[in-house]
Structures are given as C-alpha cells and as structure tokens.
Amino acid sequence: MRNGPADAFYKGFYLDKPLGNNAFSWEKRKVRRLYVPPLYVGGWDDLKPGREVVFSEWEEGREKAFAGLETFIRTDYRGVPVYVFDNHNHAFYFWYVARQQGLIPFGIDLVHVDQHSDMRMPSVFLAPEADRQAVFDYTNFTLNVGNFIQPALKLGWFGQVHVVDSSYRLGERYQTPFVLDLDMDFLAPELDYIGNDLKVKRIREWARKAVMITIATSPFFMDQEEALAWIRHIFDNKKAPR
C-alpha cells in the first residue's frame, strides 16, 4: 500500500452529528460517532477489516453497531478503476471523481448488483454545478446507504439503472458501456438459495465489460471478513470463503 491517503477529502474522519448514515435511529443509539476511513491506493491484499464503528442502527429492540474497513482502496481490475469501501453511499463521490477524470460519460448505464435497490429519494438533490467539496459533503452528510442512486440519475450521470437482485436478473445481458456497482451483501448467507457459483460467474462477466467498478462491503448486512474473502475470490482468484 502506498503511504498517505489517495484523496484530498477521504483522509479518515468521524461523523458525530445526526447526518447521513449517522441519522439512523439517532435518538435511540448510544454509539453516536461513526468513522469514515481514508482512501488508499493498493491491491486486493490491502483490504482489511477495521475496528472502528462505521454503521449503527436500532433493530429488533437493540442497537447493532458494526465495524467496516480499515481503509478504502482504489485499485484496478484488468485496467479498469475499482473503488472498494464499506457503506454504499460513498459510491456517489467516486462516480463523481471518475466523471471528472473523463472515465465515464454522461448517460452511461449502471448495473447495480445488490440485495436492495437503494433507490430511495434523498431529502435534497445536489446542484449540477456543485464542486468536489460540495459533492463530498453531500455524499457524507446528506446521502445514506439507501438513497445514493437517484441523485446520480437526476444529474444525468446514468441513463438507466439495472437492479440485479434475483436469479432472474442474473440471467439478463446488458449492453456496454456500463458501470458495475456491486454490494457484497448479494453474497450474504440469506441469498445462498440463488447459487453463489452463478453469482460469481455473472459478476466476473460484467466486471470484464465494465468501464468502472464500485464495491461496497456493507457492514450492516455482511460479515466483513466474508465480504473481503468473496472480493478476493471474484477479482483475485483466491479460494471461495465457503
């Protein structure tokens, strides 16, 4: 791993107000400070679980707090840029960065592989003229894990979203170019009935065709050790976790 954060804004910081992901069940929770890790340039082996709480929610009468990644990682797969992070809303910022770098054109399709659609509406939308600081603030202090796609659609970054959340959707074909957005909770144990071999096969096929890949490890929905093992299996041909 290279020394120092790879992004001027993602240097590692805490959310300590009821904003973004920290707004969930704010009044009930005891853990009211969430960590957002720094972004580093590295490889698949640099992905490690962290110790800091990155997501906390009140569910089934109790608070559930989860650690995420030690760092976010910027890497590549067959020459295609890849960003790996924990909470899924960070994809919005990295899509913006890729657009600024000329890596993805306006109106490209998004193939969103996830247990959830993440298509909720945010409370406010971002202005088209927003600069990088504003996009960073919007990503972290307004958006959350369930509402980061609609603002990208409204800005015209994507023309169409293909939500892959079932075996039926795994059988579809998508025209290039597209951005692949993968949530590792699609490989969580409760979705084993779909068949992990089929999931891995299709994700690899789409990854080979994508012009950019964003990957969320989703601590609330997926054990982080298992999520990272699946990532290395899919993208680095390491042994499957089970």
Rosetta silent file (secondary structure, phi, psi, omega in degrees, C-alpha in Angstrom):
SEQUENCE: MRNGPADAFYKGFYLDKPLGNNAFSWEKRKVRRLYVPPLYVGGWDDLKPGREVVFSEWEEGREKAFAGLETFIRTDYRGVPVYVFDNHNHAFYFWYVARQQGLIPFGIDLVHVDQHSDMRMPSVFLAPEADRQAVFDYTNFTLNVGNFIQPALKLGWFGQVHVVDSSYRLGERYQTPFVLDLDMDFLAPELDYIGNDLKVKRIREWARKAVMITIATSPFFMDQEEALAWIRHIFDNKKAPR
SCORE:     score description
SCORE:     0.000 S_00000001
   1 L     0.000  138.418  178.300    0.000    0.000    0.000 S_00000001
   2 L   -74.767  154.737 -179.893    1.293    3.473   -0.799 S_00000001
   3 L   -76.754  140.251  174.291    1.855    5.939    2.018 S_00000001
   4 L    85.206  148.411  177.649   -0.748    8.597    2.638 S_00000001
   5 L   -60.631  150.237 -176.567   -4.394    8.955    1.597 S_00000001
   6 L   -97.510    5.729  179.861   -5.109    8.964   -2.129 S_00000001
   7 L  -141.484  140.239 -175.985   -7.831   11.623   -1.991 S_00000001
   8 L   -64.076  -23.501 -177.614   -7.758   15.162   -0.622 S_00000001
   9 L  -102.694  -37.126 -179.027  -11.076   14.661    1.187 S_00000001
  10 L   -86.446   78.749  179.516  -11.053   10.996    2.180 S_00000001
  11 E  -108.711   -0.430 -175.046   -8.339   11.199    4.845 S_00000001
  12 E    97.308  120.301 -178.647  -10.322    9.500    7.614 S_00000001
  13 E  -159.596  174.165 -178.599  -12.826   11.387    9.773 S_00000001
  14 E  -117.009  142.244  167.705  -15.805   10.951   12.102 S_00000001
  15 E   -93.705  118.214 -177.853  -19.499   11.661   11.711 S_00000001
  16 L  -124.544   14.571  175.905  -20.646   12.971   15.090 S_00000001
  17 L  -126.586  161.984 -178.386  -23.957   14.607   14.173 S_00000001
  18 L   -75.945   66.697 -178.353  -27.275   13.064   13.019 S_00000001
  19 L  -128.901  152.190  177.882  -26.410   13.413    9.353 S_00000001
  20 H    57.167 -136.953  179.572  -26.023   10.879    6.545 S_00000001
  21 H   -65.180  -19.464 -178.533  -25.691    7.325    7.827 S_00000001
  22 H   -79.498   -5.096  179.524  -25.392    8.659   11.369 S_00000001
  23 H   -81.859  -19.163 -178.730  -29.022    9.836   11.333 S_00000001
  24 L   -61.032  122.430  175.473  -30.440    6.291   11.507 S_00000001
  25 L    51.313   33.905 -175.754  -32.078    5.759   14.946 S_00000001
  26 L   -52.812  -44.778 -175.052  -30.029    8.662   16.313 S_00000001
  27 L   -68.916  -25.064 -177.031  -32.246    9.208   19.377 S_00000001
  28 L   -91.712  -24.416 -170.301  -32.111    5.541   20.437 S_00000001
  29 L   -81.240  150.456  171.511  -28.450    4.779   19.872 S_00000001
  30 L   -92.081  -35.204  177.146  -25.576    5.017   22.322 S_00000001
  31 L   -82.112  108.998 -175.902  -22.935    4.904   19.588 S_00000001
  32 L  -121.193   20.826  175.940  -23.238    8.327   18.015 S_00000001
  33 L  -134.447  117.147 -179.288  -19.877    8.642   16.283 S_00000001
  34 E  -110.426  142.462 -178.735  -19.226    6.793   13.052 S_00000001
  35 E   -95.086  140.335  171.366  -15.877    6.503   11.320 S_00000001
  36 E  -116.997  112.241 -174.672  -15.286    7.094    7.620 S_00000001
  37 E   -68.560  162.768  174.602  -11.921    5.530    6.638 S_00000001
  38 E   -76.514  161.852  175.679   -9.319    7.132    4.373 S_00000001
  39 E  -100.111  128.089  176.014   -8.870    6.113    0.741 S_00000001
  40 E  -120.995  155.810  168.312   -5.573    4.480   -0.226 S_00000001
  41 E   -88.190  129.609 -177.879   -4.192    3.163   -3.479 S_00000001
  42 L  -167.103 -160.290  179.659   -3.467   -0.530   -3.053 S_00000001
  43 L  -122.950 -177.401 -177.034   -4.275   -4.084   -4.042 S_00000001
  44 H   -60.864  -33.834 -179.390   -6.734   -6.779   -3.040 S_00000001
  45 H   -73.677  -12.566  178.048   -4.487   -7.952   -0.190 S_00000001
  46 H   -82.195   -8.056  178.462   -4.575   -4.453    1.306 S_00000001
  47 L   -75.948  120.650 -178.243   -8.259   -4.832    2.116 S_00000001
  48 L  -139.578  143.545  173.764   -8.605   -5.411    5.855 S_00000001
  49 E   -63.811  144.172  177.249  -11.471   -5.207    8.360 S_00000001
  50 E   -98.189 -178.176  179.937  -11.261   -2.197   10.632 S_00000001
  51 E  -112.369  -15.449 -177.108  -12.052   -1.781   14.317 S_00000001
  52 E   -82.139  144.047  176.536  -13.968    1.491   14.216 S_00000001
  53 E   -72.069  126.856  179.776  -17.776    1.542   14.094 S_00000001
  54 E  -115.516  -12.002  179.414  -18.949    2.745   10.675 S_00000001
  55 E  -153.587  132.500  178.508  -22.652    1.892   10.902 S_00000001
  56 E  -141.494  136.712 -176.423  -25.056    1.626   13.817 S_00000001
  57 E  -147.500  150.492  176.055  -28.793    1.034   13.767 S_00000001
  58 E   -92.858  118.957 -176.691  -31.581    0.168   16.200 S_00000001
  59 E  -146.777  137.875  178.231  -33.177   -3.107   15.190 S_00000001
  60 L    54.865   40.092  175.072  -35.246   -5.743   16.995 S_00000001
  61 L    77.739   12.585  178.273  -35.209   -3.752   20.214 S_00000001
  62 E  -151.055  161.486  178.344  -31.453   -3.257   20.451 S_00000001
  63 E   -84.121  134.806  176.606  -28.606   -1.306   18.968 S_00000001
  64 E  -121.018  114.815 -177.680  -26.451   -3.073   16.398 S_00000001
  65 E  -115.742  138.501 -173.788  -23.094   -1.445   15.695 S_00000001
  66 E  -133.087  138.795  171.155  -20.641   -2.688   13.090 S_00000001
  67 E   -80.555  157.363 -179.274  -17.036   -2.007   12.163 S_00000001
  68 E  -117.128 -123.530 -179.335  -16.184   -1.597    8.490 S_00000001
  69 E   -99.637  153.547  173.972  -12.880   -1.401    6.633 S_00000001
  70 L   -66.197  -45.895  173.835   -9.521   -0.257    7.900 S_00000001
  71 L  -143.099  155.417  165.513   -9.147    1.805    4.717 S_00000001
  72 E   -78.620  154.632 -177.395  -10.981    2.226    1.458 S_00000001
  73 E  -127.614  133.348  169.387   -8.937    1.021   -1.515 S_00000001
  74 E  -104.258  118.294 -179.290   -8.508    2.389   -5.034 S_00000001
  75 E  -138.668 -160.492  175.641   -7.200   -0.402   -7.269 S_00000001
  76 E  -146.167  158.601  177.313   -7.850   -1.766  -10.745 S_00000001
  77 E  -132.584  110.435 -177.334   -9.183   -4.883  -12.409 S_00000001
  78 L    54.445   39.003  177.844   -7.864   -5.609  -15.901 S_00000001
  79 L    84.520   -0.459 -179.317   -7.013   -1.942  -16.254 S_00000001
  80 E   -97.874  134.331 -179.878  -10.444   -0.743  -15.074 S_00000001
  81 E   -65.049  137.999  179.922  -10.607    1.528  -11.988 S_00000001
  82 E  -131.146  133.745  172.734  -12.083   -0.085   -8.870 S_00000001
  83 E  -118.078  129.533  177.658  -13.097    1.537   -5.597 S_00000001
  84 E  -117.999  128.265 -175.995  -13.769   -0.632   -2.535 S_00000001
  85 E  -147.344  175.869 -178.802  -15.462    0.941    0.507 S_00000001
  86 L   -93.566  -72.919 -179.223  -17.835   -0.108    3.291 S_00000001
  87 L   -75.413  137.805 -164.692  -21.060    1.951    3.292 S_00000001
  88 L   -70.861  -22.435 -178.244  -22.582    2.142   -0.169 S_00000001
  89 L   -61.769  -22.024 -179.674  -23.293    5.880   -0.355 S_00000001
  90 H   -63.991  -18.844  176.894  -19.576    6.547   -0.928 S_00000001
  91 H   -55.475  -35.736 -177.073  -20.067    5.269   -4.476 S_00000001
  92 H   -57.932  -46.621  179.739  -21.638    8.629   -5.314 S_00000001
  93 H   -64.361  -42.411 -177.596  -18.415   10.540   -4.636 S_00000001
  94 H   -71.484  -29.443  171.292  -16.259    8.069   -6.535 S_00000001
  95 H   -63.641  -41.643  178.214  -18.614    8.208   -9.541 S_00000001
  96 H   -60.327  -46.715  179.884  -18.158   11.967   -9.491 S_00000001
  97 H   -59.095  -44.369  179.910  -14.370   11.613   -9.415 S_00000001
  98 H   -63.367  -37.065  177.313  -14.464    9.185  -12.351 S_00000001
  99 H   -65.541  -43.770  179.782  -16.646   11.611  -14.299 S_00000001
 100 H   -62.780  -29.916  179.912  -14.244   14.476  -13.608 S_00000001
 101 L   -86.290   -0.140  179.119  -11.398   12.293  -14.859 S_00000001
 102 L    76.175   19.986 -177.026  -13.266   11.533  -18.068 S_00000001
 103 L   -84.924  -28.216  178.586  -13.580    7.831  -17.282 S_00000001
 104 L  -130.896  131.405 -179.216  -17.366    7.595  -17.548 S_00000001
 105 L   -82.303  162.414  172.720  -19.566    9.595  -19.951 S_00000001
 106 L   -58.576  142.656  172.574  -22.931   11.162  -19.212 S_00000001
 107 L    78.577    9.211  177.999  -25.866    8.785  -19.574 S_00000001
 108 E   -67.847  155.031  177.894  -23.917    5.547  -19.157 S_00000001
 109 E   -80.819  153.962  175.653  -25.866    2.590  -17.703 S_00000001
 110 E  -117.402  124.148  173.553  -25.409    1.364  -14.125 S_00000001
 111 E  -101.106  107.278 -171.783  -25.549   -2.361  -13.313 S_00000001
 112 E  -105.595  104.348 -176.908  -26.387   -2.406   -9.599 S_00000001
 113 E   -99.086  112.125 -167.423  -25.873   -5.865   -8.032 S_00000001
 114 L  -166.004  152.410  169.643  -27.375   -5.791   -4.560 S_00000001
 115 L   -63.727  -30.169 -172.425  -29.900   -7.325   -2.160 S_00000001
 116 L  -119.954  153.095 -178.731  -31.536   -3.892   -2.105 S_00000001
 117 L   -75.436  -29.344 -177.277  -32.429   -1.420   -4.838 S_00000001
 118 L    57.546   31.322 -174.413  -31.000    1.609   -2.941 S_00000001
 119 L  -104.452   22.132  176.037  -33.424    3.743   -4.981 S_00000001
 120 L   -67.573  157.056  178.143  -34.921    5.832   -2.179 S_00000001
 121 L   -86.460  135.289  174.169  -35.209    9.578   -2.693 S_00000001
 122 L   -75.643  167.119  179.848  -32.845   11.835   -0.717 S_00000001
 123 L   -68.495  -32.360  176.974  -34.185   14.823    1.210 S_00000001
 124 L  -141.819  157.766  176.943  -32.499   17.221   -1.233 S_00000001
 125 L  -106.538  155.435 -178.052  -30.752   16.905   -4.576 S_00000001
 126 L   -82.725  140.330  177.472  -27.308   18.182   -5.490 S_00000001
 127 L   -70.403  142.547 -178.812  -26.948   21.159   -7.809 S_00000001
 128 L   -58.973  -28.567 -176.772  -25.352   20.325  -11.205 S_00000001
 129 L   -88.179    7.283 -177.779  -22.671   22.975  -10.684 S_00000001
 130 L   -58.109  138.308  177.892  -21.530   21.519   -7.346 S_00000001
 131 L   -89.995 -176.891 -173.930  -17.758   21.308   -6.914 S_00000001
 132 H   -62.749  -38.963  177.500  -15.786   18.450   -5.373 S_00000001
 133 H   -61.780  -44.017 -179.914  -16.114   19.777   -1.828 S_00000001
 134 H   -65.277  -37.613  178.786  -19.886   20.030   -2.199 S_00000001
 135 H   -66.688  -41.521  177.268  -20.074   16.501   -3.641 S_00000001
 136 H   -60.889  -47.798 -179.762  -18.030   15.159   -0.742 S_00000001
 137 H   -62.055  -43.217 -179.787  -20.247   16.926    1.811 S_00000001
 138 H   -63.028  -42.740 -179.660  -23.409   15.734    0.073 S_00000001
 139 H   -60.736  -41.933 -171.562  -22.145   12.134   -0.052 S_00000001
 140 H   -96.378  -27.512 -173.684  -21.298   12.002    3.632 S_00000001
 141 H  -111.015   -9.957  176.820  -23.707   14.404    5.348 S_00000001
 142 L  -117.919  -49.881 -176.599  -26.874   14.070    3.251 S_00000001
 143 L   -75.678  160.155  173.370  -26.851   10.706    1.494 S_00000001
 144 L  -139.001 -173.509 -172.688  -27.069    7.323    3.169 S_00000001
 145 L   -67.224  -10.153 -176.595  -26.790    3.674    2.157 S_00000001
 146 L  -114.581    2.308 -172.706  -30.273    3.612    0.634 S_00000001
 147 L  -139.089   27.424 -173.814  -30.615    6.805   -1.420 S_00000001
 148 L   -92.352   -7.576 -177.283  -27.425    7.488   -3.395 S_00000001
 149 H   -87.680  -42.217 -177.917  -28.573    6.354   -6.867 S_00000001
 150 H   -56.341  -42.640  177.782  -31.480    8.716   -7.515 S_00000001
 151 H   -63.790  -32.105  176.740  -29.307   11.865   -7.288 S_00000001
 152 H   -68.450  -36.535  176.057  -26.872   10.377   -9.824 S_00000001
 153 H   -65.673  -44.472 -178.231  -29.811    9.738  -12.163 S_00000001
 154 H   -62.666  -33.316  178.391  -31.129   13.269  -11.707 S_00000001
 155 L   -79.280   -6.770  179.228  -27.711   14.678  -12.604 S_00000001
 156 L    83.034    9.465  179.439  -27.661   12.590  -15.778 S_00000001
 157 L   -63.494  -37.314  179.354  -24.643   10.549  -14.764 S_00000001
 158 E  -121.678  143.269  178.126  -26.565    7.380  -15.576 S_00000001
 159 E   -89.737  -35.621 -178.262  -29.182    6.820  -18.226 S_00000001
 160 E  -150.036  143.217  177.246  -30.616    3.601  -16.855 S_00000001
 161 E  -111.538  126.438  175.729  -30.174    1.513  -13.719 S_00000001
 162 E  -105.353  106.986 -179.128  -30.351   -2.277  -13.924 S_00000001
 163 E   -87.054  114.576  179.543  -31.016   -3.635  -10.426 S_00000001
 164 E  -100.681  101.957 -176.448  -29.720   -7.202  -10.139 S_00000001
 165 L  -135.499   17.712 -176.757  -31.355   -8.655   -7.038 S_00000001
 166 L  -156.867  168.766  177.074  -32.596  -12.086   -8.149 S_00000001
 167 H   -65.549  -32.946  177.979  -31.699  -15.179  -10.166 S_00000001
 168 H   -61.184  -46.186 -179.344  -33.879  -13.833  -12.983 S_00000001
 169 H   -66.573  -28.577  177.692  -31.836  -10.644  -13.187 S_00000001
 170 H   -64.881  -23.055 -178.425  -28.623  -12.665  -13.196 S_00000001
 171 L   -85.966   -5.299 -177.913  -29.716  -14.157  -16.494 S_00000001
 172 L   -82.531  159.428  177.008  -30.051  -10.840  -18.298 S_00000001
 173 L  -114.375  139.887 -176.867  -27.488   -9.288  -20.648 S_00000001
 174 L  -121.144  136.848 -177.683  -26.546   -5.621  -20.513 S_00000001
 175 L   -76.652  139.439  176.398  -25.166   -3.539  -23.342 S_00000001
 176 L   -82.608  156.397    1.836  -21.815   -1.853  -22.861 S_00000001
 177 L   -84.680  156.993  173.802  -20.588    0.551  -21.761 S_00000001
 178 E  -152.886  161.094  172.355  -21.753    0.388  -18.151 S_00000001
 179 E   -98.604  132.360  176.140  -20.539    0.925  -14.602 S_00000001
 180 E   -95.472  122.701  178.714  -20.691   -2.136  -12.337 S_00000001
 181 E  -118.507  110.769 -171.371  -21.832   -1.334   -8.800 S_00000001
 182 E  -113.787  127.002  171.130  -21.535   -4.350   -6.517 S_00000001
 183 E  -105.387  123.823 -175.165  -22.801   -4.738   -2.966 S_00000001
 184 H   -67.049  -10.993  176.155  -21.231   -7.755   -1.293 S_00000001
 185 H   -69.277   -9.430  173.109  -24.453   -8.459    0.591 S_00000001
 186 H   -67.122  -17.743  176.355  -25.620  -10.091   -2.633 S_00000001
 187 H  -107.998   17.522  176.892  -23.394  -12.967   -1.467 S_00000001
 188 L   -68.566  154.612 -175.919  -24.699  -12.951    2.103 S_00000001
 189 H   -54.046  -34.807 -177.124  -25.842  -16.327    3.520 S_00000001
 190 H   -68.452  -12.230  177.143  -29.558  -15.494    3.277 S_00000001
 191 H  -107.055   16.464  179.434  -29.249  -15.339   -0.510 S_00000001
 192 H   -60.295  -24.766 -177.599  -27.455  -18.692   -0.859 S_00000001
 193 H   -63.239  -19.591  178.658  -30.582  -20.133   -2.472 S_00000001
 194 H   -74.597  -35.401 -178.730  -29.725  -18.302   -5.692 S_00000001
 195 L   108.623  106.265 -175.494  -26.411  -20.123   -6.051 S_00000001
 196 H   -67.873  -30.871  178.339  -23.059  -18.489   -5.361 S_00000001
 197 H   -62.054  -40.886  178.297  -21.333  -20.135   -8.327 S_00000001
 198 H   -67.322  -42.546  179.023  -23.793  -18.442  -10.673 S_00000001
 199 H   -58.246  -50.124 -178.008  -23.405  -15.112   -8.898 S_00000001
 200 H   -61.308  -42.841 -179.849  -19.607  -15.226   -9.141 S_00000001
 201 H   -59.117  -47.984 -177.426  -19.717  -16.248  -12.803 S_00000001
 202 H   -70.095  -40.190  178.990  -22.011  -13.394  -13.794 S_00000001
 203 H   -62.073  -41.352  177.675  -20.216  -10.780  -11.688 S_00000001
 204 H   -63.159  -40.130  177.930  -16.916  -11.741  -13.308 S_00000001
 205 H   -60.893  -45.862 -179.537  -18.503  -11.480  -16.761 S_00000001
 206 H   -68.466  -37.066 -179.425  -19.824   -7.993  -16.008 S_00000001
 207 H   -62.492  -35.086  179.475  -16.539   -6.907  -14.394 S_00000001
 208 H   -69.127  -21.991 -177.348  -14.671   -7.749  -17.609 S_00000001
 209 H  -101.790  -15.989 -175.123  -17.016   -5.457  -19.568 S_00000001
 210 L   -71.048  153.114  175.210  -17.380   -2.574  -17.095 S_00000001
 211 L   -97.537  -10.299  175.950  -15.594    0.756  -17.515 S_00000001
 212 E  -161.320  148.518 -179.988  -15.581    1.307  -13.754 S_00000001
 213 E  -132.103  128.260  172.263  -16.355   -0.863  -10.707 S_00000001
 214 E  -117.278  136.360 -174.713  -17.548    0.259   -7.276 S_00000001
 215 E  -130.721  123.371  176.287  -17.769   -2.291   -4.461 S_00000001
 216 E  -106.699  133.952 -179.948  -19.489   -1.856   -1.081 S_00000001
 217 L   -90.365  -10.347  170.834  -18.777   -4.303    1.739 S_00000001
 218 L    45.305   73.901 -176.006  -21.982   -3.269    3.634 S_00000001
 219 L   -58.003  -32.684 -178.433  -21.096   -3.954    7.298 S_00000001
 220 L   -67.711  -28.388 -173.826  -24.727   -3.904    8.481 S_00000001
 221 L  -111.225   -9.340 -171.845  -25.693   -6.707    6.107 S_00000001
 222 L  -145.835  130.988  172.392  -22.480   -8.677    5.598 S_00000001
 223 L   -58.153  130.136 -171.816  -19.683  -10.027    7.778 S_00000001
 224 H   -71.107  -35.163  175.644  -16.634   -8.056    6.686 S_00000001
 225 H   -61.518  -43.235 -179.632  -14.157  -10.938    6.712 S_00000001
 226 H   -68.079  -40.436  178.549  -16.517  -12.904    4.499 S_00000001
 227 H   -59.562  -44.863 -179.342  -17.154   -9.936    2.214 S_00000001
 228 H   -68.644  -34.293  176.722  -13.423   -9.446    1.652 S_00000001
 229 H   -63.942  -40.422  177.630  -12.914  -13.162    1.044 S_00000001
 230 H   -66.895  -39.097  178.320  -15.560  -13.062   -1.691 S_00000001
 231 H   -60.443  -46.311 -179.888  -13.978   -9.982   -3.244 S_00000001
 232 H   -66.511  -33.987  177.097  -10.591  -11.717   -3.433 S_00000001
 233 H   -65.872  -45.869 -176.577  -12.231  -14.843   -4.855 S_00000001
 234 H   -69.928  -46.276 -169.546  -14.059  -12.924   -7.573 S_00000001
 235 H  -102.737  -15.384 -177.365  -11.351  -10.485   -8.562 S_00000001
 236 H  -127.833   10.935  175.463   -8.092  -12.165   -7.489 S_00000001
 237 L    57.816   28.857  174.827   -8.957  -15.859   -7.987 S_00000001
 238 L   -81.483  168.235 -177.974   -8.424  -16.709   -4.330 S_00000001
 239 L   -62.125  139.622  177.074  -10.291  -19.578   -2.679 S_00000001
 240 L   -65.469  146.733 -176.237  -14.003  -19.023   -2.056 S_00000001
 241 L   -67.254  -20.170  177.865  -14.865  -18.488    1.630 S_00000001
 242 L  -161.564    0.000    0.000  -17.231  -21.483    1.705 S_00000001
